[in-house]
Amino acid sequence: MEETLWATVTETNGFTVAEMLAQRLIAADIPAQAVQESIGQSFAFLSGPLGTAYVRVPEQFLDEARALLDVDAPADEDDIIICPNCESELELDDPEWEQGWFLCPVCETQVSLDDLF
């Protein structure tokens, strides 16, 4: 029998929200589970590392589950830039990479990519 590889669709604050999202996927015939660290669930933590819960599906259902829940795929770490002015983490789109600069939405500074590398 082949082992099922589970992938995380999204993470939530608290187990209840994760369980509701998993049930929505199950209703759409997508196998799903909500998981949380046992200590976080025992004490009903709703925030912080122990309050984080995860909605998981078998890998072959990942794209379908993300579409149903309207969840974006996690950002590619190669697309993350730190603004040198305000130190905000930003995900750049392809057009921003191509034009060679971006406008930071936090501090509104125009930053050249040449200055970062």
C-alpha positions as CSV (number, residue, x, y, z in Angstrom):
1,M,0.0,0.0,0.0
2,E,1.3,3.4,-0.9
3,E,1.9,6.0,1.8
4,T,-0.1,9.2,1.5
5,L,2.0,12.4,1.6
6,W,0.1,15.2,3.2
7,A,0.7,18.9,2.2
8,T,-0.3,22.0,4.1
9,V,-3.0,24.1,2.3
10,T,-3.0,26.9,4.9
11,E,-2.4,27.7,8.5
12,T,-4.8,29.4,10.9
13,N,-5.0,30.9,14.3
14,G,-6.7,28.2,16.4
15,F,-7.9,24.7,15.7
16,T,-11.6,25.6,15.2
17,V,-11.0,27.6,12.1
18,A,-8.7,24.9,10.6
19,E,-11.4,22.3,11.4
20,M,-14.1,24.4,9.6
21,L,-11.9,24.7,6.5
22,A,-11.1,21.0,6.5
23,Q,-14.8,20.2,6.7
24,R,-15.4,22.5,3.7
25,L,-12.9,20.5,1.7
26,I,-14.3,17.2,2.8
27,A,-17.8,18.4,1.7
28,A,-16.2,18.9,-1.8
29,D,-14.8,15.4,-1.8
30,I,-11.3,16.4,-1.0
31,P,-9.7,14.4,1.8
32,A,-8.5,16.9,4.5
33,Q,-7.5,17.1,8.1
34,A,-7.0,19.9,10.6
35,V,-3.9,19.5,12.8
36,Q,-2.4,21.4,15.7
37,E,0.4,20.8,18.2
38,S,-1.2,18.7,21.0
39,I,-0.3,21.2,23.8
40,G,-1.8,24.0,21.8
41,Q,-5.0,22.1,21.3
42,S,-5.1,21.0,25.0
43,F,-4.9,24.6,26.3
44,A,-6.9,26.1,23.4
45,F,-4.2,28.5,22.4
46,L,-5.5,30.8,19.6
47,S,-2.3,32.7,18.8
48,G,1.4,32.3,18.8
49,P,3.3,29.2,17.8
50,L,1.2,26.8,19.8
51,G,-2.0,28.3,18.6
52,T,-1.2,27.7,14.9
53,A,-3.3,25.0,13.3
54,Y,-2.9,23.6,9.8
55,V,-5.2,22.4,7.1
56,R,-3.7,19.5,5.2
57,V,-4.6,17.4,2.2
58,P,-2.9,14.7,0.2
59,E,-0.4,16.3,-2.2
60,Q,-2.4,15.4,-5.3
61,F,-5.3,17.6,-4.0
62,L,-3.2,20.6,-3.0
63,D,-3.9,22.8,-6.0
64,E,-7.7,22.0,-6.0
65,A,-7.9,22.7,-2.2
66,R,-6.1,26.0,-2.6
67,A,-8.5,27.0,-5.3
68,L,-11.6,26.0,-3.4
69,L,-10.4,27.9,-0.2
70,D,-9.0,30.8,-2.3
71,V,-5.6,30.4,-0.7
72,D,-2.5,31.5,-2.5
73,A,0.6,29.3,-2.7
74,P,3.3,30.4,-0.2
75,A,5.7,32.9,-1.6
76,D,8.8,31.7,-3.2
77,E,11.6,32.8,-0.9
78,D,13.6,34.0,-4.0
79,D,10.9,36.6,-4.6
80,I,11.1,38.1,-1.1
81,I,13.0,41.4,-0.9
82,I,13.7,43.5,2.2
83,C,13.2,47.2,1.7
84,P,16.5,48.9,2.7
85,N,14.6,51.9,4.0
86,C,12.0,50.4,6.4
87,E,13.1,46.7,6.5
88,S,9.7,45.4,5.4
89,E,9.6,42.0,3.7
90,L,8.0,42.3,0.3
91,E,7.2,39.8,-2.4
92,L,7.9,41.2,-5.9
93,D,5.9,40.4,-9.0
94,D,7.5,39.5,-12.3
95,P,6.9,43.0,-13.8
96,E,8.8,44.6,-10.8
97,W,11.7,42.2,-11.4
98,E,11.7,43.1,-15.1
99,Q,11.6,46.8,-14.6
100,G,14.5,46.7,-12.1
101,W,12.8,48.7,-9.3
102,F,9.9,48.7,-6.9
103,L,7.9,51.1,-4.9
104,C,7.7,50.0,-1.2
105,P,4.0,50.0,-0.2
106,V,5.0,50.6,3.5
107,C,7.4,53.6,3.3
108,E,6.7,54.6,-0.3
109,T,10.4,54.7,-1.2
110,Q,11.4,53.8,-4.8
111,V,14.2,51.2,-4.6
112,S,16.4,50.0,-7.4
113,L,17.1,46.3,-7.5
114,D,20.7,47.1,-8.5
115,D,21.2,48.7,-5.1
116,L,20.2,45.5,-3.3
117,F,22.5,43.1,-5.1
